[in-house]
Amino acid sequence: MASILSPLGKFWRIELEKDELGMFFKGGWLQFLSFHGISPGDVVLLRHEGNLVFKIKVFGINGCKKDLKTKDDITIQQSEPSNLSC
């Protein structure tokens, strides 16, 4: 199991699967994406913090950091400034 620290500050437990091609997120990953409004075309940047803990940043198809929305339509702004004009 891996833990992903969401922009809400909540840890999500995600099941990992390993095969001959590598390691993949499995159980819970689609729910994580759906809850945060991450859609096809978005780029998810994962940073491994150690001990199977990851932090994420999400970028839209325009290359700018994406303000994430939960199912409750609460906007979550990612805190680091971008060098792009977004």
Phi, psi and omega in degrees: 000141175246160175240133176245126176274111182281164177299344176282351184087005180265141175272132175250131177270122183237132179285141177254149175228138179240134173222193184293343180269343180144202182250139184224149170284141183230258185299123179098344183293314180296324177294320177301311180299314181298314182300322183268002178071027178275125188238168178305138183099335175288151177250127179253118178260121181254136175242121180280121181265357183106157178053037180060033174252131182235146169249151181237155166228144182236134179239139178282179182293344176276358179088356180269151175301139184263135170280116184279149176235138176275176176300335180271011180060032173272122180282136179241112179269131177280139196279333185284135178289151180255152177277349179277157175274088183249000000 
